């Protein structure tokens, strides 16, 4: 059996090449938009990609199945519940795809989406039972999928619990290879570890240890990360400069009105997807290497038409960072509006009294709706990364905004307030 996992560290997405050397054929599961590495690996292993298998339709990245179909005549398979309008062969529970000695068995596992399927992989040269299972966005290492992207959270969670019970019945030694690792928006508590086993997850994954349906539904549906933004179009009207350099470089000088999402930071594509306006073409600003990396990341989340790039242009606008000492002094005198741009669960663990809460991903909407008060805004997070993003978005909308770049809420020497969860 040929088996290769590919992980996009920026998006936290995993995809797979599975095949049989003797049969000379392989499939790609959940391909990213950049398909070249699958084709290169297949050529290296001496196999031909004959099909694309999708566990489900994806909300957090653009699939490469279209490129494989159009450029290489590779057919696509996805469960009929997806309602796919592109040419495809529908999958059904119990279907089997034969690749020489390797058999891929379809397990319909709705919950994350109605069409979601897992794929149990059998190497007939070793045993007649599954060796591993690709769980897609149903079961992760250390967590389970979010159930609210296609249906109401409770309805999705009820389907998901039954799907997880089905996966839980597989043998202890069956290896788990998920569709996501830490960094994805599809689950809050998943591990950065790229694989596990059914036996280990059965013992230690909270999603598989809930005593009853109601406790599972309450837990899974009650604490969800933000939904990813719509990512499937860019309308060519006007333009926005996305500065992908470091926050310090951006603060020292940037193109007026530019947004700053450093490509060298974590989750670049996810952050950019939240703050970029879909209706405007994108011009990248950074070094040649930074621009190249940013273009790859943006294409993965659906920003396919980039208007161009800038590497050496007059940067006439500055953004002076704010130190914590200045924040403390000016907050005490009521001179500033301190905006905490972390997520709700982070803020609950401790926040600065007098600050208001606007997650960085909502900065554009907040700026467009107007920030009441008219005071200068100072943004703060844990380390400065998200504060820089939020401040750039607000400043581009005409708000007097500056970030705390070096430090954050946990470095605050004064009083903080925290919430204690009940139950």
C-alpha positions as a printed NumPy array, in Angstrom:
array([[  0.   ,   0.   ,   0.   ],
       [  1.081,   3.55 ,  -0.758],
       [ -0.012,   6.085,   1.839],
       [  1.066,   9.716,   2.198],
       [ -0.364,  12.458,   4.383],
       [ -0.008,  16.123,   3.36 ],
       [ -0.594,  18.826,   5.997],
       [ -1.063,  22.536,   5.298],
       [  0.271,  24.009,   8.547],
       [ -1.249,  27.417,   7.886],
       [ -4.825,  26.189,   7.497],
       [ -4.478,  23.054,   9.606],
       [ -5.85 ,  20.974,   6.695],
       [ -4.763,  17.42 ,   5.867],
       [ -5.081,  15.586,   2.547],
       [ -3.991,  12.155,   1.422],
       [ -2.604,  10.043,  -1.423],
       [ -3.562,   6.354,  -1.203],
       [ -2.7  ,   3.689,  -3.738],
       [ -1.249,   0.317,  -4.548],
       [  2.144,  -0.076,  -6.142],
       [  1.199,  -3.403,  -7.714],
       [ -1.97 ,  -1.98 ,  -9.239],
       [ -0.292,   1.234, -10.322],
       [ -3.277,   3.386,  -9.28 ],
       [ -4.028,   5.86 ,  -6.505],
       [ -6.667,   8.282,  -5.232],
       [ -6.341,  11.704,  -3.648],
       [ -8.572,  12.467,  -0.656],
       [ -9.634,  16.065,   0.152],
       [ -7.079,  17.731,  -2.144],
       [ -5.939,  21.315,  -1.579],
       [ -6.03 ,  23.785,  -4.463],
       [ -2.286,  23.309,  -5.001],
       [ -2.272,  19.853,  -6.588],
       [  1.305,  19.692,  -7.837],
       [  2.661,  17.858,  -4.781],
       [  0.114,  15.011,  -5.178],
       [  1.073,  14.531,  -8.805],
       [  4.788,  14.662,  -7.971],
       [  4.377,  12.062,  -5.221],
       [  2.327,   9.8  ,  -7.489],
       [  4.972,   9.998, -10.205],
       [  7.691,   9.268,  -7.654],
       [  5.791,   6.168,  -6.457],
       [  5.015,   5.   ,  -9.977],
       [  1.231,   5.249,  -9.686],
       [ -1.462,   7.138, -11.591],
       [ -4.132,   9.215,  -9.82 ],
       [ -7.46 ,   7.789, -11.009],
       [ -9.98 ,   9.411,  -8.664],
       [-10.583,  12.202,  -6.154],
       [-12.509,  11.312,  -2.994],
       [-14.064,  14.135,  -0.989],
       [-15.104,  13.487,   2.605],
       [-17.418,  16.519,   2.217],
       [-17.633,  19.947,   0.625],
       [-15.226,  22.282,   2.382],
       [-15.909,  25.699,   3.922],
       [-12.367,  26.581,   4.969],
       [-10.391,  25.993,   1.786],
       [-10.847,  25.596,  -1.958],
       [-10.603,  22.006,  -3.095],
       [ -8.193,  20.999,  -5.82 ],
       [-10.683,  18.522,  -7.273],
       [-11.632,  21.001, -10.009],
       [ -8.051,  21.331, -11.19 ],
       [ -7.534,  17.569, -11.121],
       [-10.721,  17.073, -13.12 ],
       [-10.137,  19.835, -15.674],
       [ -6.386,  19.579, -16.095],
       [ -5.914,  15.819, -15.682],
       [ -9.34 ,  14.261, -16.372],
       [ -9.533,  12.746, -12.881],
       [-13.152,  11.941, -11.853],
       [-14.559,  13.186,  -8.537],
       [-16.579,  11.233,  -5.969],
       [-18.619,  12.776,  -3.146],
       [-21.733,  11.601,  -1.259],
       [-25.029,  12.369,  -2.972],
       [-26.233,  14.457,   0.001],
       [-23.728,  17.137,  -1.005],
       [-26.017,  18.149,  -3.862],
       [-22.94 ,  18.813,  -5.979],
       [-23.637,  20.511,  -9.306],
       [-20.254,  19.669, -10.848],
       [-19.766,  16.328, -12.674],
       [-19.187,  13.611, -10.081],
       [-19.849,   9.996,  -9.154],
       [-22.047,   9.838,  -6.023],
       [-20.795,   7.869,  -3.041],
       [-23.045,   5.79 ,  -0.782],
       [-22.49 ,   4.083,   2.543],
       [-20.77 ,   0.738,   2.057],
       [-19.325,   1.509,  -1.381],
       [-15.837,   0.122,  -1.978],
       [-13.115,   1.469,  -4.269],
       [-10.542,  -1.128,  -5.311],
       [ -6.921,  -0.164,  -6.   ],
       [ -5.097,  -3.438,  -6.513],
       [ -4.657,  -4.993,  -3.063],
       [ -6.02 ,  -1.854,  -1.41 ],
       [ -9.737,  -1.334,  -0.766],
       [-11.295,   1.918,   0.411],
       [-14.665,   1.451,   2.16 ],
       [-17.1  ,   4.366,   2.423],
       [-18.603,   5.08 ,   5.86 ],
       [-21.347,   7.717,   5.759],
       [-20.705,   9.854,   8.873],
       [-22.99 ,  12.938,   8.816],
       [-22.805,  15.628,  11.474],
       [-20.218,  18.112,  10.317],
       [-22.147,  18.162,   7.06 ],
       [-24.976,  15.901,   5.848],
       [-22.831,  14.363,   3.094],
       [-19.772,  13.731,   5.237],
       [-18.054,  10.356,   4.775],
       [-15.094,   8.665,   6.395],
       [-12.93 ,   6.229,   4.434],
       [-11.745,   2.951,   5.966],
       [ -8.623,   1.674,   4.197],
       [ -7.907,  -2.052,   3.918],
       [ -4.584,  -3.457,   2.776],
       [ -5.552,  -6.903,   1.536],
       [ -1.94 ,  -8.05 ,   1.525],
       [ -1.908,  -7.694,   5.327],
       [ -5.433,  -8.336,   6.626],
       [ -9.089,  -8.258,   5.575],
       [ -9.955,  -5.616,   8.18 ],
       [ -9.281,  -1.853,   8.082],
       [ -5.751,  -0.772,   8.866],
       [ -6.584,   2.914,   9.055],
       [ -9.5  ,   5.296,   8.667],
       [ -9.559,   8.792,   7.183],
       [-12.038,  10.541,   9.454],
       [-12.209,  13.839,   7.583],
       [-14.054,  16.417,   9.685],
       [-15.882,  13.944,  11.926],
       [-13.333,  12.699,  14.456],
       [-10.11 ,  14.598,  15.131],
       [ -7.168,  13.781,  17.351],
       [ -8.413,  15.002,  20.728],
       [-11.695,  16.506,  19.524],
       [-14.717,  16.152,  17.251],
       [-16.012,  18.234,  14.376],
       [-18.109,  21.358,  14.691],
       [-21.715,  20.617,  13.663],
       [-23.01 ,  24.075,  12.745],
       [-21.657,  24.843,   9.264],
       [-24.46 ,  23.304,   7.204],
       [-27.377,  22.871,   9.63 ],
       [-28.4  ,  24.104,  13.055],
       [-25.788,  23.182,  15.656],
       [-28.07 ,  20.89 ,  17.655],
       [-29.289,  18.972,  14.599],
       [-25.724,  18.534,  13.392],
       [-24.571,  17.434,  16.838],
       [-27.269,  14.755,  17.025],
       [-26.103,  13.316,  13.698],
       [-22.487,  13.623,  14.734],
       [-22.875,  11.636,  17.946],
       [-24.231,   8.675,  15.981],
       [-21.39 ,   8.936,  13.468],
       [-18.797,   9.03 ,  16.237],
       [-20.33 ,   5.963,  17.854],
       [-19.928,   4.174,  14.529],
       [-16.255,   5.115,  14.322],
       [-15.801,   4.191,  17.989],
       [-16.757,   0.598,  17.137],
       [-13.679,   0.114,  14.95 ],
       [-10.858,  -1.97 ,  16.428],
       [ -8.436,  -0.35 ,  18.9  ],
       [ -5.474,  -0.662,  16.554],
       [ -7.101,   1.118,  13.606],
       [ -5.138,   4.292,  12.931],
       [ -6.958,   7.627,  12.645],
       [ -5.938,  10.201,  10.07 ],
       [ -8.159,  13.311,  10.315],
       [ -8.937,  16.073,   7.85 ],
       [ -7.616,  18.738,  10.205],
       [ -5.021,  19.319,  12.892],
       [ -4.641,  22.221,  15.329],
       [ -4.971,  25.602,  13.64 ],
       [ -8.202,  24.836,  11.823],
       [-11.505,  26.55 ,  12.595],
       [-13.338,  23.228,  12.415],
       [-12.629,  22.251,  16.022],
       [-11.493,  24.085,  19.142],
       [ -9.594,  21.431,  21.08 ],
       [ -7.911,  19.302,  18.451],
       [ -4.296,  18.247,  18.814],
       [ -1.449,  19.285,  16.551],
       [ -0.626,  15.568,  16.313],
       [ -1.373,  14.348,  12.814],
       [ -2.659,  10.86 ,  13.671],
       [ -3.835,   8.626,  16.499],
       [ -5.648,   5.308,  17.004],
       [ -9.246,   4.416,  17.73 ],
       [ -8.178,   2.85 ,  21.031],
       [ -6.379,   5.95 ,  22.278],
       [ -9.166,   8.307,  21.225],
       [-11.795,   6.035,  22.777],
       [-10.05 ,   6.455,  26.131],
       [ -8.959,  10.084,  26.034],
       [-10.994,  12.047,  23.47 ],
       [-13.79 ,  13.859,  25.337],
       [-16.083,  13.549,  22.314],
       [-16.022,   9.756,  22.631],
       [-16.428,   9.625,  26.404],
       [-19.705,  11.523,  26.866],
       [-22.101,   9.336,  28.87 ],
       [-25.266,  10.219,  26.93 ],
       [-26.587,  12.02 ,  23.883],
       [-27.753,  15.12 ,  25.741],
       [-24.399,  15.829,  27.393],
       [-22.634,  15.375,  24.065],
       [-24.997,  17.722,  22.232],
       [-24.758,  20.379,  24.95 ],
       [-20.977,  20.245,  24.971],
       [-20.373,  20.156,  21.216],
       [-23.088,  22.61 ,  20.191],
       [-22.561,  25.006,  23.074],
       [-18.954,  26.068,  22.572],
       [-18.014,  26.668,  18.95 ],
       [-15.241,  28.682,  17.298],
       [-16.217,  31.379,  14.783],
       [-17.594,  30.325,  11.425],
       [-15.173,  30.878,   8.552],
       [-16.175,  33.618,   6.121],
       [-17.573,  32.935,   2.668],
       [-14.546,  32.349,   0.485],
       [-15.633,  31.564,  -3.024],
       [-15.501,  34.828,  -5.012],
       [-13.704,  38.112,  -5.535],
       [-15.567,  40.856,  -7.409],
       [-13.311,  43.161,  -9.378],
       [-14.218,  46.603,  -8.056],
       [-11.579,  48.886,  -6.568],
       [ -8.647,  47.327,  -4.73 ],
       [ -7.176,  46.712,  -1.3  ],
       [ -3.492,  46.466,  -0.391],
       [ -2.708,  43.527,   1.874],
       [  0.635,  44.193,   3.559],
       [  2.083,  40.808,   4.502],
       [  5.232,  42.116,   6.194],
       [  5.817,  42.002,   9.95 ],
       [  3.792,  44.303,  12.233],
       [  6.911,  46.325,  13.061],
       [  7.68 ,  46.884,   9.373],
       [  4.072,  47.841,   8.74 ],
       [  4.076,  50.283,  11.68 ],
       [  7.271,  51.921,  10.418],
       [  5.674,  52.735,   7.063],
       [  3.004,  51.354,   4.777],
       [  0.796,  52.212,   1.832],
       [ -2.13 ,  54.378,   3.01 ],
       [ -5.213,  52.278,   3.686],
       [ -3.338,  48.963,   3.662],
       [ -4.358,  46.024,   5.851],
       [ -1.642,  44.136,   7.715],
       [ -1.725,  40.343,   8.051],
       [  1.867,  39.05 ,   8.374],
       [  2.479,  35.976,   6.264],
       [  5.204,  34.922,   8.716],
       [  2.69 ,  34.566,  11.555],
       [  0.394,  31.676,  12.391],
       [ -2.866,  31.03 ,  10.513],
       [ -2.127,  33.668,   7.874],
       [ -4.773,  32.518,   5.399],
       [ -7.479,  32.194,   8.036],
       [ -6.828,  35.693,   9.411],
       [ -6.67 ,  37.199,   5.931],
       [ -9.923,  35.478,   4.992],
       [-11.72 ,  37.141,   7.88 ],
       [-10.526,  40.711,   7.259],
       [-10.292,  40.963,   3.473],
       [-13.357,  42.343,   1.678],
       [-14.554,  39.816,  -0.85 ],
       [-15.745,  42.393,  -3.363],
       [-12.365,  44.009,  -3.99 ],
       [ -9.258,  42.714,  -5.797],
       [ -6.143,  42.259,  -3.698],
       [ -2.699,  43.759,  -4.181],
       [  0.019,  42.189,  -2.022],
       [  2.839,  44.191,  -0.429],
       [  5.974,  42.502,   0.865],
       [  9.226,  40.949,  -0.226],
       [  9.225,  38.6  ,  -3.206],
       [  9.347,  35.552,  -0.908],
       [  6.593,  36.943,   1.328],
       [  4.356,  37.742,  -1.641],
       [  4.853,  34.256,  -3.105],
       [  3.977,  32.597,   0.209],
       [  0.972,  34.878,   0.705],
       [ -0.369,  34.128,  -2.774],
       [ -0.245,  30.388,  -2.08 ],
       [ -2.041,  30.875,   1.244],
       [ -4.738,  33.126,  -0.193],
       [ -5.483,  30.787,  -3.074],
       [ -6.025,  27.991,  -0.557],
       [ -8.943,  29.921,   0.963],
       [-10.504,  31.05 ,  -2.294],
       [ -8.797,  34.336,  -3.209],
       [ -7.766,  33.131,  -6.635],
       [ -7.574,  36.373,  -8.619],
       [ -4.826,  38.577,  -7.203],
       [ -4.491,  41.96 ,  -8.884],
       [ -0.719,  42.221,  -8.424],
       [  2.018,  42.865,  -5.896],
       [  4.248,  45.631,  -4.579],
       [  7.779,  45.104,  -3.281],
       [  9.387,  48.55 ,  -3.229],
       [  6.956,  51.447,  -2.998],
       [  6.804,  54.676,  -0.988],
       [  5.253,  53.811,   2.364],
       [  3.966,  57.165,   3.521],
       [  1.624,  56.193,   6.341],
       [  2.814,  55.139,   9.799],
       [  1.209,  53.515,  12.802],
       [  2.959,  54.135,  16.101],
       [  2.636,  51.152,  18.472],
       [  1.505,  51.702,  22.072],
       [  3.326,  50.382,  25.127],
       [  1.517,  48.92 ,  28.128],
       [  2.66 ,  51.768,  30.363],
       [  1.01 ,  54.271,  28.042],
       [ -2.131,  52.157,  27.888],
       [ -2.331,  52.049,  31.685],
       [ -1.888,  55.809,  32.006],
       [ -4.293,  56.825,  29.259],
       [ -6.93 ,  54.252,  30.178],
       [ -6.962,  55.579,  33.743],
       [ -7.68 ,  59.096,  32.47 ],
       [-10.298,  57.941,  29.986],
       [ -8.341,  59.155,  26.963],
       [ -8.52 ,  55.951,  24.921],
       [-10.914,  53.219,  23.93 ],
       [ -9.09 ,  49.942,  24.718],
       [-10.339,  47.139,  22.457],
       [ -9.582,  43.511,  23.346],
       [ -9.444,  41.661,  20.001],
       [ -9.071,  38.112,  21.352],
       [-11.774,  35.444,  21.171],
       [-14.486,  35.174,  23.818],
       [-13.011,  32.15 ,  25.594],
       [ -9.653,  33.921,  25.956],
       [-11.283,  37.051,  27.336],
       [-13.298,  35.025,  29.828],
       [-10.048,  33.788,  31.35 ],
       [ -8.958,  37.339,  32.127],
       [ -9.468,  40.829,  30.702],
       [ -8.517,  44.403,  31.526],
       [-11.281,  46.366,  33.276],
       [-12.577,  49.161,  31.099],
       [-11.722,  47.406,  27.844],
       [-14.34 ,  46.461,  25.287],
       [-14.433,  43.246,  23.296],
       [-14.313,  43.11 ,  19.479],
       [-12.591,  39.964,  18.116],
       [-10.077,  40.846,  15.39 ],
       [-12.143,  38.934,  12.826],
       [-15.015,  41.413,  13.38 ],
       [-12.873,  44.553,  13.207],
       [-13.928,  45.397,   9.674],
       [-17.635,  45.132,  10.464],
       [-17.188,  47.144,  13.669],
       [-15.289,  49.858,  11.816],
       [-17.856,  50.013,   9.027],
       [-20.681,  50.336,  11.572],
       [-18.792,  53.049,  13.447],
       [-17.115,  52.797,  16.839],
       [-19.077,  54.955,  19.27 ],
       [-17.187,  57.327,  21.552],
       [-14.85 ,  59.032,  19.136],
       [-11.763,  58.365,  21.273],
       [ -8.476,  57.039,  19.872],
       [ -8.608,  53.232,  19.791],
       [ -5.872,  50.963,  21.145],
       [ -6.079,  47.265,  20.238],
       [ -4.629,  44.508,  22.427],
       [ -4.45 ,  40.701,  22.318],
       [ -1.998,  38.167,  23.798],
       [  1.173,  38.929,  21.862],
       [  0.425,  41.76 ,  19.438],
       [ -0.235,  39.755,  16.267],
       [ -4.016,  40.055,  16.191],
       [ -3.867,  43.56 ,  17.656],
       [ -1.821,  44.613,  14.628],
       [ -4.339,  43.082,  12.224],
       [ -7.296,  44.752,  13.933],
       [ -5.622,  48.16 ,  14.186],
       [ -4.737,  48.116,  10.484],
       [ -8.318,  47.268,   9.542],
       [ -9.739,  50.03 ,  11.734],
       [ -7.182,  52.569,  10.535],
       [ -8.011,  51.735,   6.912],
       [-11.63 ,  52.62 ,   7.738],
       [-10.568,  56.048,   9.024],
       [-10.44 ,  55.302,  12.75 ],
       [ -7.555,  56.563,  14.879],
       [ -6.274,  53.115,  15.906],
       [ -2.936,  51.89 ,  17.24 ],
       [ -1.897,  48.444,  18.459],
       [ -0.035,  47.081,  21.464],
       [  2.59 ,  45.144,  19.511],
       [  5.004,  43.884,  22.127],
       [  2.998,  42.396,  24.951],
       [ -0.607,  41.703,  25.722],
       [ -3.242,  41.084,  28.349],
       [ -1.138,  38.532,  30.238],
       [  1.636,  41.11 ,  30.58 ],
       [ -0.74 ,  43.603,  32.173],
       [  0.507,  44.528,  35.65 ],
       [ -2.785,  45.901,  36.9  ],
       [ -6.043,  44.281,  37.846],
       [ -7.815,  41.843,  35.528],
       [-11.29 ,  40.332,  35.643],
       [-12.149,  36.723,  34.808],
       [-15.334,  34.696,  34.472],
       [-15.725,  31.285,  36.036],
       [-17.77 ,  28.822,  34.027],
       [-20.712,  27.1  ,  35.709],
       [-21.677,  23.465,  35.441]])
